[in-house]
Amino acid sequence: MSDTKVEIPPRAHTAHGTVRGTVEHGVAVFRGIPYAAPPVGARRFRAPEPPEPWQGVREAVAYGPTAPKRPYSPPLDQLLPDPEVPGEDWLNLNVWTPSTEPAGLPVIVWIHGGSLLHGSSAVPVYDGAAFARDGVVLVSVNYRLGIEGFGVFPDAPANRGLLDQIAALEWVRDNIAAFGGDPHRVTVAGESAGAISIGALLAAPRAAGLFRRAVLQSGAPTALSVEAGRGTTELIAKRLGVPATAAALAAVDPAELLAAQTAVTSGGSPLTGGNSFQIVVDGDLLPRHPAEALRDGMASDVDLLMGTTAEEYRLWFVPSGLIEKLGRFKLRLALLKFKVPAATARTYRANRPGATPGELLGALATDLLLRVPLNRLADARTDAAGATYLFEFGWPSPVQGLGACHALEIGFVFDTLAHPDTVALTGPDAPQELADAMHAAWVGFAATGDPGWQSWDATRPVMGFGPGAPAVVLAPRDDELGGWPR
């Protein structure tokens, strides 16, 4: 008689039908579960609608289709692999869980980044096995990108990608118990555009109650007016020679529309600017600018974990060679454009005696767009019911001199340092003990609301993850952060 153990594929019963997953590394995995109907045909540019129920058992063993997108432009495409899965059923999600029995486990819902143009839940760095191993149900979601999700039209709802994310969270509320999760212990987490999305979700009345905690990695709450947000859509329509309406663009061949989108949005970055898609204050889903709403007390009962990497800018400035091209003259122009006070600029220079103009501009832009707004949000929440925790990731990657750049911390959070796609950014010798500490902090926050260090107060504690052992620093670089006008 053979002693070989045969693992029975796990099943879960959702509101729309039964799904069958697989067992990997001792945890149950379900991939490509639809949370909304395919946003094509008559549903294109509309708010998400429920998926059609299915009979029998649906196989959920492969990642579902990814939203229309193009790879990152070279050389970022080598550092940020971005898988593409063909198909139209883009609005799908994945679940990693230690149990398919009702177990009341904490849940993390991961919203990927990518400037609202790139990325998907199929990126291997986001593998949720380590979270499930440690008792957390991990859900990763796809949402509409680019003009499909964030184009601004007079004849379609705005912020469709954000509406997709809310639909996914509603699916979690209604179905996650079948995967061992507790719908009342949901943490929504994201990086870059994912974190910006979460800032909007925190300020969206329709999303209230769908999550108890939130993690914002390298993204601060922000949004544009509808008028400002319409600009990229109009440029794409102009390039195609059609009106800037949903009806007109829906008639354009999808490949041609994607090509026009790529042409209009290429060449910029989150720090240097350029044509891009942004969340907009539409007066409906988002009645107010997210930063203002949150500073005024909205979502004050939600626990927040927020932070940045130490050198966010290096992902955009170093591989492109921009850090070497930026000289003193361009630095002066940038200081004028960003309205940087002269005294503030002098402080940054004094604290970085050997910095090049490009490094100074990168540090200033990082703080203006990320660290300052996150610190001010934390200050506004000092007396809130929900706790607030701040972190900074400081371990420097040796790859191409990227340092502690944007997106570097993700493989540490997910404990996926061994994956080749993570190694592309970290190199082969990233410290596992730092991943152990950071991953444990995220697990602890999802489970209890406490990542393991002092919550924000007048002493301004920030947990530093690297370059050495994790340690709390009080009021780091306050001489710089305090020099920005309010």
N, C-alpha and C positions, 0 to 999 in steps of 0.2 A: 504494500500500500504506500502511495506517495505521501510525503509530508508537506508537499508544496501547497501553500495557502493561496486559494483563488479569491481575489478581491472582487466583490460584486459591485458593479458600477452604481454610484449613488444616484438616487432620484429625489426630486423635490416637486411639490405640487404648488404651482402659482395660480393666481386668479385667472390666467388665460390658458393654462394647460400644464401638463406634467413635463418636466425636463430631466434628461439623463446626462450626468457628467462623467467624470473620471476621477481616479485617485492618483495623485502625484505627490511624492515625498511625504506620504502619510496623511495628506489632507484632501478633502473633496474639492474639485474644481469644476465649475460650470462656466462655459464661455459662450458668448454670442447670443444671450437671451434678449429678445426684443422687449423694450419697455414702452415703445410707441410704434405706430404704423410707419412704413417707409415714407419719407417726406418727398415723394416724387409725384409726377402727374398732377392730378387735381389738388393734391396736398402740398405741392411745392410752394415755398414762401408763406405757408400758413403755420399757425400754432400747432404743436404736436397733438396727435390724436391717439387714442388707445389702440394697441395692436389687435389684430383679429385673433380670436381664440382658436386653438387647434385641438384636434382629436388625437388620441393615442399619445405616444411618448415622443417628444422632440429631442433630437440629439443636440447636446450642448457641449461639444468637445473641442471645437475650433473657434478662434476669434471671429467675430462677425465682421461684415463689411465696414470699412473706414469711410468717413466723410470725404468728399472730393477735396483734394489738396495736391500740392506739388512738394517734392522733397526740398529740404533746406538747400540754399545755394552753396556751392563750394566756397570755402573749405569746411563750412559748418556741417555739411552733409556727412562728413567722415567722423565728426565728433558727436552728432546727434542723429543716429539712425532713426528712420521714421517709416516703419512698415506700411505698405498699402495692401489692403484686402479688397478685391473687387466685389461689386454687388450694390444693391440699392437700399438694403435694410440697415441703414447706417445707425439708427437709434437703438443701440444694443448695449448690454453691460455684461460684466463677468463677476463671478463670485468665488472666493476662496474661503473655505470654512472648515473648522475641525469637527463640525457636527451638522447633520441634517435632521436632527431632532430639536424640538423647541428647548433651547438651553439658556436663553436670556443673555447671550454673549454681547459684548460691546461691538459696535460696527464702525468701520471707517469707509466713507465714500470718497474715492479719489477722483478729482477733476484735473485732467492733464493740462499742461501749458502748451505754448507754441504760438504766441502772438495772435491767437484766434485765427490762425491761418494753417498751422501745422499740428502734428501730434495726433495721438489716438490712444485708446486703452490697450492696444496691442503692442506698445513699446515694451520690450522685454525687461527693461529696468524696473517697470511697475509690477513685476510678478509679485503676487500677494501671498506666496507660500509661507514666508517667514512670519507674517502677521497671523495667519491661521495657526501656524505652529505654536504661537505664543498666546492663543486664546482670543484672537480678534477676527471677526468676519470682515474681509476686505472686499469691497465692491469698487470696480473701476468702470467708468462710463465713457461712451462716445457722445458727441453732440455736434450739431452742424457748425461748420467753420466758414470763414470768409464771407462772401456775398450771400451764400445760402443761409448762414446763420446770423449775420450781423450787418448785411446791407440794409440801408435805410430807404424805404419806399413810401410814397403817399398812399399806396393801395395794398399794404401788407403790414402785419404787426411788427413792431421793432423788437430787437433783442430775442430773436427766435432761438438762438443758441442757448440763451439763459433760460428761456421757457423749456427747452429740452432738458436742461439740468434739473429744473424743478419737477418735470415729469418723471425723471429718473429717481429723484428723492421721494416722490409720491409712490413710485413702484416699491422702493425700499420700505416705506412705511407700511404698505399693504401686504408685502410678500416676504420680508426678510425673516420673519419668525420661522418660515418653512426651511430656512437655511441655518437655523440655530441662533439667529441674531435677535436682539431686543430693539424694536422700533423706537423705544424711548431712550436709547443709549447710542444715538447716532452722532458721529463726528464727521463733518465734511472737511476734507483736506485738499489742498491744491498748491501748485507752484507756478509762479510767473502769471500767465494769463488765467490759469486755474485759480490762483489766489485772488486776482483782480475780480474774477467771477464771484468768488465767495464773498468778497467785500460788497458786491451788488446783492447777492442773495441775503446777506445780513440786513440789508436796507430795503428789501422787497417785502411788503406786507404779505404777499401771497405765499412766501416761503417760511413765514413764521411758524414755529412748531415742528418743522420737518427735521431739525437737527438741534442737538443740545450743546455741542461744542464745535469749534472751528479752528483750523490750522491754516495760516497764511504764510507761505514760504516765498519770499522774493516777489511779492506783489502787494501793492497798497490799494485801498478802495479809491476808485476814480471812475469818471464817466464824462462824456461830452454832451453838449446840447444836441438836440435833433438836427438843428441847422448845421452845426460843425461836423456831426457824424455823417451827414449826407454827402460830404465832399468826395470821398473815395468811390462811392457808388456812382456818382455823376461822372467821374473821370472814366470809369470802366464803361459806362453806357456811351459816353462820347467816343471812346476808342472803337466801340462796336457799331456806332452810327445808329443807335436806337434811343428811344426815350428812357429816362431813368425811372422806370416803373417795373413793378414785379411782373405785370402782364407782358411787357415787351421783352424783358430779360428771360422770362420763362420760355419764350419761343426761340431763344438762341441755343445752338448746339452746345451741350454741356462742356465739351472739350474746348470749344472756342471761347466760351465764357471763362473757363479756368485759365486759359492762356492769357486773356485780356487782364484778368485779375492779377496774375503773376507779373505781367509787364508793368502794371500800375503800382504794385506794392513792393517791387524789388528795389534793393539799394538802400533801404533804411534799416533802422534797428530801434528797439525800445528806448535806447539812450540818445541816439543821434536824430531820431525823428524820421520823417518821410510819410508817404501815404500808407494808411493802415486802417484796420477795422477796430472799432471801439464799442464798448457798451454805451448806450445813450440814456439820458434822463427823458423818458418818453411821456411822463405824466400819468402813466397807467401802471405798468409793472414797477417802474421806478419813479415814484412821485418827486423825489428829491435827489440831489447829488449824494452818493453813498457816504462820502467822508463827512459831510455836514450832518446827515441823519444820524450817523453813528456817534459823532462827537456830542450830539444833542441827546443821546441816551437810548436810541433805538437798539434793540437786541442786547440791552445791558445785562440780561440774565444769561447770555450765552458765554461760556468760558472760551477764551481766546489764547492761542499759542501762535506767536508771530515772530518773524525774523528774516534775516538776510544772510548772504555770504559776505565775507570781508571785502572781496574785490569783484563785485558783480560785473563791472564793466569789462573785465578782461576777456570775457567770452566774445564780445563784439569788437573790441579794440585790437586784440592781439592776433587772432588768426587772419583777420583782414588786412593787417599791416597798418591799420589806422593809427595805432598808438605811436608809430614812428613818423607818420606823415603830419601829425598835429604839431605845429610849431608855436612859437610865442605869439605870433600875430593872430592865428586862428584861436588860440586860447583867449586872447583879449576880446575878440569878437564874441566868443561863446559866453564870457563873463558878462558882457553887455546884454546879450540875448536873454540869458537866464536871470538878469538883474541881481547878480551876486554882489552883496555889499563888499566894498574894498577891504574892510577890516576882516571880514570872513575869509576872503581869498588869501589875505596875509597869514591868517591862522593856519589854513590848510598848507600853505607853503612852508611855514615855520616847522610844522609837525612832520614834513616830508622833505628834508633837506636835499636828498638826492633825486627827487622825483622829476621826471620829464614833463613837459607841458601836457602830453597825452595822459599821463598818469594822474596829474592834478585835475584835469578836466573830468576824467573818469570817476575819481573820488568825489568831486563836487556833484556831478550828475547823479551818481548812485545815491548820495545822501538826499539831494533835492527830491528825487522821484520815489525813493523807497524808505530810507532810514528815518528821515525827518517826519514824514506823515505817519509812519507806524509808531514812532515814539510819541507823537502828539495824540494819536488815538489812544495809546496806553495811558497817557496823562489824563485824558478826559474820562477814562474809566476807573480812576483810582477808587472811587466810592461805589462802583457798580456792584450789583449782586453777583455777577459772573466774574471769576478771577481772570487775570491777564498775565501772561508769561512771555518774556522776550528771549530770543537766542540769537547768536551769531556763529556762523560756520567759518572757521578760519584755517583749516588744513589746506595747504597749497598743493595743487596738482603739478607734477613735474612735466606733464605733457605740453610741449610747445610754450612753456612759460606761462601757462594759463593761471597759475596761482589759485587762490580761493575764489574761483569764478562762478558766475551764474549757472545754476543747474547741477553743480558738482555734488551738492549734499544729497541728491535724490537717492543715489545708490546706497548711501549710508542709512538713510531713513528706511528704505525697503530691505536692507541687508542683502543686497544683490551684487556685492563687489566682485564676485567670481564670474559674473556674466560678461562675455566679450564686449557687449554694447556698453556696459559700465566701464570696463577697462579702457575703452577708447578715450574716455574723458579723464579717468583717474590714473591710468598707468597700472602696471601689474602688482605694485607693492603698496597699495592703499592699506592703511592700518585697520585690521578687523576689529581691534578693541574699541576704536572710535565708532565704527558701525554698530557694535554691540551696545554702546552707551546711548547713541542717538536713537536707534531703533527702540530700545527699552523705554526711552523718554516718551516717544510717540505712543507706544503701547500703554504706558502708565497714564498718559493724558486721556486716551480714549476710554480706558477702563474706569478711572477715578476722577479725572479732571485735574490731576496733579502730575506734572512731568518729572518732578523730583527736585525742584529748586524753588526759591522764594518767589512769590508772586509780586507783580509790579507795585511799587509804592514810592514814597518820596526819595528813597535811596537809589532808585532806578537800577535794579539788578538785571543783568543780562548774562545768561549762561553761554559761555564760549566753548564751542566744540572744536578743539584744536587751535593752533598746531600741536600743542602738547596735550596733557590730560585735561578732560573737561573741568571747567572751573567757573564760578560766578565772579563777574567783575561788576563793581558798582559804578554807575554813571560813566561808561566808557565814551571817550571823545566828546564829552559834554561841552567843552570849549568850542568845538566845531559846530555841533548840532544847535547850540544855543545862539549862534550867530546869524541864523536865517530869520528874515522878517516873518511875522505872523500875519 
